Amino acid sequence: MEEQRTAISSISEGSEATSNDEQVVEESAHHYDVNKYERPSVTVDVVMMSLRQRDLQVLLIKRRSWPYEGMWAIPGGFVNIDESLETAAKRELQEETGVQDVYLEQLYTFGDPGRDPRTRVITVVYFALLDSERLQVRAASDAADVGWFSVYDLPPLAFDHGMFLDYTLNRLRGKLEYTTIAFNLLPEQFTLRELQRVYEIIHHRRLDKRNFRKKILSTNILEDTGEKKMEGTHRPARLYRFNPAAEHKL
């Protein structure tokens, strides 16, 4: 068995060497010089937002080292040569905040030549909208501190991260109109009032109750659970849940 594994390993290594040799020959034939172009660094940053205390908040880390030591920033870091972008984003998020197993959506790429004082850096921004109560957030090895901040009252931010958040907020508001992203911030069952509050917090303005309910109910995106919930001194309110079969109608 050991001899068989050794033989298989030798074949594998031989195949890899042959492939590399063929690549070198092909590059030489086409006169391709891998050093012809400078190689910018690539980073990933993760914007994590949640509704907390009736406010839209973002998770920030306090930087431990230069540049911008001691300033608040979006969690992120450099991509290793053998990593995919998403793998790097999840690794950095865990290393700096302790957060794991979060669905991430690629949002945008920022590449201004002067955005990072260390070197030429292109960053790919990821985004997650989730219930913060499900997370165990802590400052991990790469951050001095971690915390939630209102997107409407942010501290001075490192790099161009303020621009990231402006872009993310605008995209989030747009996605409310054609996706079910708002349901990520609600429990499984909720009232129309609770759903409207999510929209109002993200849009940062009051919405007309009658028009909002008419629009939402006309999409058939909600299912009436048949149950009710007391909301203050008002009469019991109907409880709804998300109807995934009707998602395409929103």
N, C-alpha and C positions, 0 to 999 in steps of 0.2 A: 504493500500500500504506500509506504514511504517513497519507494522508487517511482511509483506511478505519479505521486504528487510532484516529485522532483522533475519528472519528465514533462508533466503538464506545465509546471512553472517555467521550465526552460523553453518550451514552445511559446508560451505567452510572452516571455521576455524577448525571444527571438522575433516574434511578430511585431512587438512594439518597436524594437530596434530597426526592423525593416521598414516600418511605417515612417519612423523619424528620418531614416536615410532617404526614403523616397521623397519626403517633404523637402529636405535640404536640396536634393537634386533638382526638384521642380522649381524651388525658389531661385536656385542658381541659373536655371535655364531661362527663367523670365526676368533675371536681373533684379529680383526684389530684395531690397535692403530693409531689414526690420528696424534699423536705427534711423531710417529716413525721416520719421516723424517723432516729435516729442510725445511722451506718454503722460497725459494728465492722470491724477489720482481720482478714484471714484469713491464716493461715500453714499450712505443711505441715512435718511432721517425719518422718524415715525411720529406723525401727529396723531395723538390719541385724545379724543374729546368725549365728554360725558356730561349728563345733566346732574348737577349737585346743588342742593340748597336753592332750587328753582333758578338755576343759573347755568349757562353753558360754560364748561371749564375744560382746560387743556392740561395734560400732564407734562411737567417740565422737570429737568434735572439741573442741579447746580454743578458747573464745571469744576473739576478737580485740578486741572493743569492749564498751562498756556496753550493757545491764546484764549483770552477772555476768562482767565481763571477767576472763580468766584461768581461769575455771572450765570443767569438762568438761560437754559437753551432747550431745544427740542432733542429728545433722545436720538442718538445716532452715532455713526462712526465709519471707519474705512472698510471697504470690501476686500476680503482676502482673495488672492489670485485664483483659488480653487473653489470659490463660493458663487452661487447664484445670488442675484440681488435680494430676492425674498428671504433666502437663508441668512444672508448677512443682516437684513433688517430685524429678523426674529432673534438672532444671536445678540445684536447690540441692545435690543429692547430688554432682553433678559439680563445682560451684563450690567445695565445701568439702572434698571427699575425692578428687576425680579419678576416681571410680567412674562407669562408663557401662554402658549396655545390661544393666540388671538388671531382672528381672520384679518388680514391686511389687504388693502386695495391700493394699487399703484396709482398715484395722483398726478405727479408732474415732475419734470426735470429742470433744475436750475443750474446754469453754467456760466454766470458772469465771471470773466477772467480774474477780477479782483475780489471775489467774495470771500476768500480765505487767505489770511496773511502767511500761511505756511508754505503753500505751493499752489499750482493750478489744480483746482478741485471742482469736479462736476458731481452734483448730488441728486439722487433720485429720492423723491419724497413719497412715503407711504402714509396711508390714513386709516384710522379705525374709529368707529363710533360705537360705544358700548356702555353697558351698565357698570359704573365704577364699584358698586357694592359687591360685584363678583370677583374683584381683583384684590390681591394681597400685594400692595405697592410698598416697596422699600428701596432705599438707596443701596445699590449693589456696588461691586468692586470699582467700577469706572466713574462713579459720581459721588460728590460730597454730600448731596442731599437730593430729595425728590419731593414734589408736591403738586397739588392741583391749584390752578389759577383761573380766574374769570377771563374769558377772551375779551371782555370789555374793560378790563382793568389789569393790564399786564405790567410786569416789571420790565426794566430795560433788558433786552435780549441780545445774546451773542450772535455773531455773524449777521446774516440777512434773514434770521428766523422770523422777524416781524412780518416780512414780506410773505413767508411761507404761510403764516396764520391768516393773513388777509386773503390770500388766494384760496386757502382751504375753506374759510368761512363763506366766501362767495360761491364756491363750488357746492358746498353743502346746501346752501339756500336754493340753488338751482336744482339740485337732485331731489329736493322735497317735492317738486312739481311732477316728477316723472318716475320716481322709484319709491320703494317702501322702506327707505333707510330710517325713517322716523321710528319704526317699530322696534329697532334695536335698542331704543331708550325706554321701552315700556315693559311692564310685566306681561305675562301671557294673557291676562284679562284686564281690561281697562275701560274707563268711561269715555264718552266723547269729550267731556270737559278736560280730562287728563291728556287726551290726544291733541286737543287744540292748544293746550298749554305748551306742549313740546314745540309745536309750530311757532307759537308766539315767542318763546325763548330764543329759538334759532333765528327767527326774523328780527327779533329785538323790537317788536311793536305789537300792538293789540290788533286782533282780527275780528271781523264781524261774525258773531256767533251763528246767526241764521245762514249766512252765505257759506261759512266754513262747513257746517253740518250738511247742508244741501249738496255741496260738491263732493264731500267724502262719501256720503251714503249713496250717491248716484253711481259711484264706481263699482259697487258691490265688493269692495276690498275687505269689508268687515262682515263678520258673522255674529249675529245676536246669540249670546250664550243662554238666554232665558233666565239669567240670574240678575240680581240688582245689588247696588251698593249705596250706603248712605254717604252723602257728601255734605257735611256741615248740617245746617238746619233745613236744607232743601229736601224735597221728597226723594225717595230712592231713585238712583240713576241706573239705566240699563248698562250691563257689562257686555263688552264686545271682545272679540279676538280676531287676529289677522287671518284672512282667508287666502292661503297661498295659491289656490286655483284661479283666483281672480287678479293675480299680480299684474298681468299684462294689460289690464284695463286702466291702471292708474295713469 
